[in-house]
Amino acid sequence: VQRVTAVLMVIYILLLMTIIWIVAPRDYAAWANVFNNQWMRIATFLFFACLFWHAWVGVRNVLMDYVKPAITRLILQILVITSLLVYLVWTAEILWS
């Protein structure tokens, strides 16, 4: 999962760099215009979904390796999952508001 999300994030970054190189947005209006396209909003949302999933896999592995008490590890995992889901909803709210 981490490799797939990493590849998808690299593709998005290359796409964004190409758009920035072509459009060269200099102010808020130009940036807003880039993200007014529905396909760009979807691509950005997918980027952040991949980022959060990528982060979850990494944090989960760290917690499994270094937090030995099962209840503490479970509580930390629940906190991380909840935070990442809130961030994903917040991302959608930002992109479609």
RAFEN-V968212 format. One record per pair of residues at least 24 apart in sequence whose ideal C-beta (glycine too) atoms are under 10 Angstrom apart, sorted by sequence separation. I is the first residue (numbers start at 1). J is the second residue. If there is no record, write none. Layout:
BEGIN
i: (I,I)
j: (J,J)
END
This chain:
BEGIN
i: (16,19,56,59,15,55,56,59,16,56,15,16,52,55,56,15,52,55,56,12,16,52,53,11,12,15,52,55,51,52,12,13,8,11,12,49,52,53,11,12,48,51,52,9,51,8,9,12,8,9,11,12,48,49,52,10,48,51,5,8,9,5,8,9,48,49,7,8,45,48,49,5,6,47,48,5,6,8,9,4,5,8,45,48,5,44,45,48,2,5,6,1,4,5,45,4,5,44,45,2,3,5,41,44,45,1,2,5,1,2,41,42,2,3,41,1,2,40,41,1,2,38,38,2,35,35)
j: (40,43,80,83,40,80,81,84,43,83,43,44,80,83,84,44,81,84,85,43,47,83,84,43,44,47,84,87,84,85,46,47,43,46,47,84,87,88,47,48,84,87,88,46,88,46,47,50,47,48,50,51,87,88,91,50,88,91,46,49,50,47,50,51,90,91,50,51,88,91,92,49,50,91,92,50,51,53,54,50,51,54,91,94,52,91,92,95,50,53,54,50,53,54,94,54,55,94,95,53,54,56,92,95,96,53,54,57,54,55,94,95,56,57,95,56,57,95,96,57,58,95,96,61,94,95)
END
